[in-house]
Amino acid sequence: MRRRIVTRDDNDGKRPPDFIRAMVERDAESGKYGGRVATRFPPEPNGYLHIGHSKAIWISYGIAQEFGGTFNLRFDDTNPTGENQSYADAIIEDMRWLGVDWEDRLYYASDYFEQLYEWGEKLIRDGKAYVDSSTEAEIREYRGTVTEPGRNSPYRDRPVDESLDLFRRMRAGEFEDGAHVLRAKIDMAHPNMTMRDPLLYRIRHQHHFRQGDDWCIYPMYDYAHCLEDAIEDITHSLCSLEFKVNREIYDWILDAVGIERPRTEQTEFARLNIDYTIMSKRKLIQLVEDGHVSGWDDPRMPTVAGLRRRGVTPEAIRKFNEMIGVSDVDSRIEYSRLEYAIRDDLNWTSPRRLAVLDPLKVVITGYPEGEVEWVDAPEYPRDVGKEGTRRVPFTREIWIERSDFMEEPFRKFYRLAPGREVRLRHAYVIRCDEVVKDPESGEVVELRCSHDPETMGANPADGRKVRGTIHWVSAEHAVPAEVRLYDRLFSVPDPEADLEEGASFAMNLNPDSLVVVEDARVEPSLADDPPGTRYQFERHGYFMSDPEDSGSGRLVFNRTVTLRDSWAKIEAKRKGS
């Protein structure tokens, strides 16, 4: 029995269902498909999934779940150029990580090549397709423009038997690439240019990663996609708005081969576009191949693999997609909304830890040499509602952030300065009594401080009016670590907009998208945690130990997101200009 869609209007303050879910609910209740709901996600195995794909997955898979329907994963492997099994495997891994379950319904378009070919012959026999021997340039020229109708190919009225013979010989491998194509016979004056005798098959002598060299003709997307949906008995073919113009050819092909109604129908939604990112797979490939990033899983990439390595969780991605909803109008989403969803998720699940990224030594002069005091520090703040503590060592010598000291502080600087007191997080109140500098460079290399032994725990109830609280780690026990501070990959909201002729979107790459800190210090408890563990480094942000580079005594942490929107002022200034 199907589950009724969650309507979200039961006085719970949430928005009503989106237009696609409302449509599916109407179809299910009317019995249009016998009460069935069947959706699919059809990626091309020529690259990695990005966060834009996660929206499409969330819509199709979420609808199948909500209605007790079925969901298929089908690889659209109809173009052997650039497609391979490693990409398919990466997509499978990403989707499983996202929590998607297609059960035993994993399909490949290439599984249907024989059936698609037979339908191609049927279209020729029915006078609805013909083999065109024009060159690629001639086909493009005859197609016309948006304002001018196209012209019929000189091969449009080729006899059926001749087209059928050529099509069979195309399959047999008698012709070189580009010698012939199979085209639908529709209307070269059609206002929708996709209907001007679109290509259905082309010759491509290239090894297919699943079919080997069995085929040298391959179906075009517009021809294969709708028929694959029909073969799998999909009820709702959901895709992004750029395919809206293809809906007419989608229906024409189904009619032409005789797929009876009610049958799968195409519905479009707005694709996901996020500021400071790109979603073009071709340009993501360019970033990888040109060495602008370390690979598809570079934490700066908008790929699912990159987000996973950065420390983002599947729950955060789902929350983000739920937050932005489903629309039928294209728009750009502020990057800060993605960061908000990530912070909101990690805030409740990430234990707090102390880490110093730019260490400055502090000597507590009145504290006994060689003594170690173990401080109980909470795993989570009170508002998270989780229990637990860990023990943090306190010693005479500690590291603090260099930015937490200023020799000549400005008016609202409330951290450490000569003669000023601060609280050490979870520990004592200290006072800076002496500043030690390098005699040659004049750089501050050490602070000598006194402490108040009655203030352990730095409890404001002790009556001391100390405005600043800073974090620290024991110099003796702290573990060295490499910290990678990741930021937005591009420095402008729309990297592809307003480019001068010949300019590349790569010129808008953010030069500070990765800053590597090689001499950070973290509290010792982190050394025992497995790679892939997430934390909040207090006052720094959310981090995850790198699953690839951490281990064997080496600690590497990737910053997932900052604690606050560090770009808010930049965006406010841009919008106000």
Residue pairs with C-beta under 8 A, 6 or more apart in sequence:
1 68
2 28
2 35
2 37
2 67
2 68
2 69
3 65
3 66
3 67
3 68
4 25
4 67
5 17
5 21
5 24
5 25
5 66
5 67
6 17
6 66
7 16
7 17
8 14
8 15
8 16
8 17
9 16
9 17
15 325
16 22
17 25
18 325
18 326
18 327
19 326
19 328
20 59
20 63
20 236
20 238
20 267
20 269
20 326
21 63
21 66
21 326
23 236
23 267
24 37
24 63
24 67
24 236
25 67
27 33
27 37
27 235
27 236
28 35
28 37
28 67
32 235
32 262
33 235
33 262
36 69
36 70
36 233
36 235
37 63
37 64
37 67
37 68
37 69
37 70
37 235
37 236
38 64
38 69
38 70
38 71
38 72
38 232
38 233
38 234
38 235
38 236
39 60
39 61
39 63
39 64
39 69
39 70
39 71
39 72
39 234
39 235
39 236
39 238
40 60
40 71
40 72
40 73
40 74
40 229
40 232
40 234
40 237
41 53
41 56
41 57
41 60
41 61
41 71
41 72
41 73
41 74
41 95
41 100
42 74
42 75
42 76
42 109
42 225
42 228
43 49
43 53
43 75
43 76
43 91
44 75
44 76
44 77
44 79
44 83
44 281
45 75
45 76
45 77
45 83
45 84
45 85
45 87
45 88
45 91
45 209
46 79
46 81
46 82
46 83
46 84
46 87
46 281
47 82
47 87
47 281
47 284
47 285
47 296
48 87
48 90
48 91
48 94
48 284
48 296
48 297
48 303
48 304
48 305
49 57
49 90
49 91
49 94
49 95
49 303
49 304
49 305
50 279
50 281
50 284
50 301
50 302
50 303
50 304
51 272
51 274
51 277
51 279
51 302
51 303
51 304
51 307
51 317
51 320
51 338
52 271
52 272
52 273
52 274
52 279
52 302
53 304
54 98
54 272
54 304
54 317
54 321
55 271
55 272
55 321
55 324
56 238
56 239
56 240
56 271
57 95
57 98
57 100
58 318
58 321
58 322
59 238
59 269
59 326
60 71
60 236
60 238
61 71
61 100
63 69
63 236
63 238
64 70
64 71
65 71
69 235
70 103
70 105
71 100
71 101
71 102
71 105
72 102
72 105
72 106
72 107
72 232
72 234
73 92
73 95
73 100
73 102
73 105
73 106
73 107
74 106
74 107
74 108
74 109
74 228
74 232
75 88
75 91
75 107
75 108
75 109
76 109
76 221
76 224
76 225
76 228
77 83
77 88
77 108
77 109
77 110
77 208
77 209
77 210
78 109
78 110
78 218
78 219
78 220
78 221
78 224
79 204
79 218
80 204
80 206
80 207
80 208
80 209
80 218
81 204
81 206
83 208
83 209
84 209
85 209
85 210
88 209
90 296
90 305
92 106
93 305
94 303
94 304
94 305
94 308
95 102
97 304
97 308
97 314
98 304
98 314
98 317
98 318
99 314
99 318
105 232
107 228
107 232
108 210
109 219
109 224
109 228
110 208
110 210
110 211
112 224
112 227
112 228
112 231
113 211
113 215
113 219
115 227
115 231
116 219
116 223
116 224
116 227
117 171
117 217
119 227
119 257
120 129
120 167
120 182
120 200
120 201
120 219
120 223
121 164
121 167
121 168
122 257
122 258
123 129
123 184
123 200
123 256
123 257
124 130
124 131
124 160
124 163
124 164
124 167
124 182
125 160
125 164
126 256
127 160
127 185
128 184
128 185
128 256
129 163
129 182
129 183
129 184
129 185
129 200
130 155
130 156
130 157
130 158
130 163
130 182
130 183
130 185
131 155
131 158
131 162
131 163
131 166
131 167
131 170
131 180
131 181
131 182
131 183
132 139
132 153
132 155
132 156
132 158
132 180
132 181
132 182
132 183
132 197
133 155
133 166
133 179
133 180
134 142
134 153
134 154
134 155
135 178
136 178
138 153
139 153
139 181
139 199
142 150
142 151
142 152
142 153
142 188
143 150
143 188
143 193
143 196
144 150
144 151
144 188
144 189
144 193
144 196
146 193
149 188
149 189
150 188
150 189
150 193
150 196
150 197
151 188
152 188
153 183
153 197
156 185
156 188
156 197
163 182
166 180
167 182
167 201
169 175
170 179
170 180
170 182
170 201
170 203
170 216
170 217
171 215
171 216
171 217
173 205
173 216
175 203
176 203
176 205
177 202
177 203
177 204
177 205
178 202
178 203
179 203
180 203
181 199
181 200
181 201
181 202
181 203
182 199
182 200
182 201
182 202
182 217
183 197
183 198
183 199
183 200
184 197
184 198
184 200
184 223
184 249
184 252
184 253
184 256
185 197
186 195
186 196
186 197
186 198
186 252
187 195
187 196
187 197
188 196
188 197
189 196
190 196
192 245
192 248
193 245
194 222
194 245
194 246
194 248
194 249
195 248
195 249
195 252
198 220
198 222
198 223
198 249
199 220
199 223
200 219
200 220
200 222
200 223
201 217
201 218
201 219
201 220
201 223
202 217
202 218
202 220
203 216
203 217
204 216
204 217
204 218
205 216
206 216
207 213
208 214
208 215
208 218
222 246
222 249
222 250
222 253
223 253
225 237
225 250
226 237
226 249
226 250
226 251
226 253
226 254
226 264
226 266
227 253
227 254
227 257
227 259
229 237
229 264
230 254
230 259
230 263
230 264
233 264
234 264
235 264
235 265
236 264
236 265
236 267
237 250
237 264
237 265
237 266
237 267
238 266
238 267
238 268
238 269
239 266
239 267
239 268
239 269
240 268
240 269
240 270
240 271
241 268
241 269
241 270
241 271
241 328
241 330
242 271
243 266
243 268
244 268
246 266
247 266
247 268
250 266
251 266
254 263
254 264
268 328
269 326
269 327
269 328
270 326
270 327
270 328
270 329
270 330
270 331
271 279
271 330
272 279
272 321
272 324
272 333
273 279
273 330
273 331
273 332
273 333
274 302
274 332
274 333
274 334
274 335
274 338
275 332
275 333
275 334
275 335
275 493
275 494
276 335
276 488
276 489
276 490
276 491
276 492
276 493
276 495
276 510
277 302
277 335
277 488
277 489
277 490
277 495
278 284
278 302
278 490
278 495
278 496
278 505
279 302
280 496
283 496
283 505
284 296
284 301
284 302
284 303
286 506
287 293
287 301
287 506
288 295
288 296
288 298
290 506
292 506
292 509
293 300
293 301
293 489
296 303
296 305
296 306
297 303
297 305
297 306
297 308
297 309
298 306
298 309
299 306
299 307
299 309
299 310
299 311
299 484
299 486
299 558
300 306
300 310
300 486
300 487
300 488
300 489
300 513
300 514
301 307
301 489
302 489
304 317
307 317
309 546
309 547
309 548
309 558
310 486
310 544
310 558
310 559
310 560
311 346
311 534
311 542
311 543
311 544
311 558
311 559
311 560
312 342
312 560
313 342
313 345
313 346
313 349
313 534
315 345
316 341
316 342
316 344
316 345
316 346
317 341
319 341
319 344
319 345
320 337
320 338
320 341
320 342
323 337
323 340
323 341
324 333
324 337
332 493
332 494
334 571
335 488
335 493
335 567
336 565
336 567
336 568
336 571
339 561
339 562
339 565
340 565
342 542
342 560
342 561
343 542
343 561
343 563
346 534
346 536
346 542
346 560
346 561
347 384
347 536
348 384
348 386
349 534
350 534
350 535
350 536
350 542
351 379
351 380
351 388
351 390
351 535
351 536
352 377
352 378
352 379
352 380
352 381
352 535
352 536
352 538
353 522
353 523
353 525
353 526
353 535
353 536
353 537
353 538
354 377
354 392
354 425
354 471
354 472
354 473
354 522
354 523
354 537
354 538
355 471
355 473
355 481
355 483
355 520
355 521
355 522
355 523
355 537
355 538
355 540
355 543
355 557
356 399
356 400
356 401
356 471
356 472
356 473
356 478
356 520
356 521
356 522
357 401
357 483
357 517
357 520
357 540
358 401
358 402
358 403
358 517
358 520
359 399
359 400
359 401
359 402
359 519
359 520
359 521
360 399
360 400
360 401
360 402
360 404
360 405
360 444
360 445
360 446
360 447
361 397
361 398
361 399
361 445
361 446
361 447
361 475
362 397
362 398
362 399
362 400
362 430
362 446
362 447
362 448
362 449
362 472
363 396
363 397
363 446
363 447
363 448
363 449
364 396
364 397
364 398
364 428
364 430
364 449
364 450
364 451
365 433
365 448
365 449
365 450
366 450
366 451
366 453
367 395
367 396
367 451
368 396
369 396
370 396
371 395
371 396
372 393
372 394
372 395
372 474
372 476
372 477
373 393
373 394
373 395
373 456
374 391
374 392
374 393
374 394
375 391
375 392
375 393
375 394
375 426
375 427
375 456
375 457
376 389
376 390
376 391
376 392
376 426
377 389
377 390
377 391
377 392
377 425
377 426
378 388
378 389
379 386
379 387
379 388
379 389
379 390
380 386
380 387
380 388
390 525
391 525
392 426
392 473
392 474
392 523
392 525
393 474
393 476
393 477
393 524
394 427
394 428
394 474
395 474
395 475
395 476
395 477
397 474
397 475
397 476
398 424
398 472
398 473
398 474
398 475
399 472
399 473
399 474
399 475
399 478
399 521
400 416
400 447
400 470
400 471
400 472
401 470
401 471
402 444
404 415
404 416
404 422
404 470
405 415
405 416
405 417
405 432
405 444
405 447
406 413
406 415
406 416
406 417
407 417
407 418
407 435
407 444
408 417
409 415
409 417
409 420
414 422
414 467
414 468
415 422
415 468
415 470
416 422
416 430
416 432
416 447
416 449
416 468
416 470
417 432
418 432
418 433
418 435
419 431
419 432
419 433
420 431
420 432
420 468
421 429
421 430
421 431
421 464
421 466
421 468
422 429
422 430
422 466
422 468
422 469
422 470
423 429
423 455
423 458
423 464
423 466
423 468
423 469
423 470
424 430
424 458
424 469
424 470
424 471
424 472
425 458
425 469
425 470
425 471
425 472
425 538
426 457
426 458
427 456
427 457
427 458
427 472
428 451
428 452
428 453
428 455
428 456
428 458
429 451
429 452
429 455
429 458
429 462
429 464
429 466
430 449
430 450
430 451
430 452
431 449
431 450
431 451
431 452
432 447
432 448
432 449
433 448
433 449
433 450
434 447
434 448
435 444
435 446
435 447
435 448
436 444
436 445
436 446
436 447
436 448
437 443
437 444
437 445
438 445
452 464
454 462
455 462
455 464
458 469
471 538
471 539
473 521
473 522
473 523
474 523
474 524
475 521
477 523
477 524
478 521
478 522
478 523
478 524
479 521
479 522
479 523
479 524
479 526
479 527
479 555
480 519
480 520
480 521
480 555
481 520
481 521
481 522
481 526
481 555
481 556
481 557
482 516
482 517
482 518
482 520
482 549
482 554
482 555
482 556
482 557
483 516
483 517
483 520
483 543
483 556
483 557
483 559
484 514
484 515
484 516
484 517
484 546
484 556
484 557
484 558
484 559
485 514
485 515
485 516
485 517
485 559
486 513
486 514
486 558
486 559
486 560
487 510
487 512
487 513
487 514
487 515
487 566
488 510
488 513
488 567
489 509
489 510
489 513
490 508
490 509
490 510
490 513
491 508
491 509
491 510
491 511
492 508
493 571
493 574
495 505
495 508
495 509
496 505
499 505
499 507
520 557
522 537
522 555
522 557
526 533
526 535
526 545
526 555
527 555
529 545
530 545
531 545
531 546
531 547
531 548
531 550
531 551
532 544
532 545
532 547
533 544
533 545
534 542
534 543
534 544
534 560
535 542
535 543
535 544
535 557
536 542
536 543
536 563
537 543
537 557
539 563
540 559
540 562
540 563
541 559
541 560
541 561
541 562
541 563
542 559
542 560
542 561
542 563
543 557
543 558
543 559
543 560
544 557
544 558
544 560
545 555
545 556
545 557
545 558
546 556
546 557
546 558
549 556
550 556
550 557
